């Protein structure tokens, strides 16, 4: 059962808040940095997407979409999406078609 929902109000001037301004972040308001790292990973390289600002649920959906599109594994740690392998260009292309602003960091 949902809690905290508004059922009825007698106030004619009452306006229900749609969402917090924190949750209304547009994709084009921040830049996602896409970088490749091997350091501290036993020689195995990963592509890391940093700089995401928004809901945790949106981050999870974005991560899932990237992993399914590329057929690769990965995880989320500290608001960073970590994808196995060197796939910077493919991820940048995928993010740009989805409306995100991106920046390639490193080689």
N, C-alpha and C positions, 0 to 999 in steps of 0.2 A: 504494500500500500504506500502510495506517495504521501509525503508529509510536507507541509509548508505551502501548499497551493492555495490561491485565493478562490473562495467559493462565491461570496456575495459581498457587495459594499453598498452602503447607503449614501456615500459621499459622491455627489455628481461630478466633482472636479478631480476625482482620483485617477491617476495615470499609473498603470502598472509598468514598472521598469522592464524593458525588453531583455537587456543583458548588460553586464558590466562593461565599461569601456575597455577593460583589460581583455575581455573575450571578443571584442569587435575588431581585432587586429586584422588588417588586410594583408594579403600575401605580398603585395608590392611595397609594404612599409618597412621591410627588413631585407637584408641580403644574406643568403645562405652561402657559407664558405665551404667549398668541396676540396678536400686535401687528401693526399696519399701518405701513409705512414707505415714504417716497418719496425720502428724503434720499440724495443721491449716486447716483441711478439714472436720471438724465436725465429726470426727471418721471414715470417709470413706477413704479407702486406695486406692492409685494409684501407678502404676509402672511408673517410669520415666527413659527415655533413654537420657543420656547426652553425650556430647563430639562429636557430629556430625560436621564434617568439609566438606563443599561442597556447591553446589548450593541449593538455597531455593526450587527450583523445585524438585530436587532429594529428599530433606527432605520430601516434601509433598507427593511424590510418595511412599516413604518408610513408612510413617505414614499410608497412605491409605492401603497399602498392609498388614501391621500388623493388622490394625483394621478389615479388611475384612477377613483375615485368622482366626482370633480368635473370630470374631463376637462380638466385644466389641466397646465401644465408647471411644473417646479420643480427644485430641487437641494438638496444637503446641504452645509453648510459649517460647520465647527467645532461639530458636534453640534447645529446649528440646521437646521430644515427650512424652506426658502424656497419659497413657492408664489406664482405669478404672479397678480396681481389682488387686489382687496379682497373677501375671502371669509371674514372672521373668524367670522361667525355660523354659516356652513355647516361650517367646520372644527371649531368648538366642539361643535356638535351631533354631528358624526361621532365626535369623540374621546370625548364623554360616553357615547355608545351602545357604544363599545368598552371602557369601563371606566376611562378616564383622568380625573383631576381637572384642570380647566382654569380659567384666569383670563384675562379679556379686559383687555388693557393698551392704553391710548390710546383714540382715537375710533373 
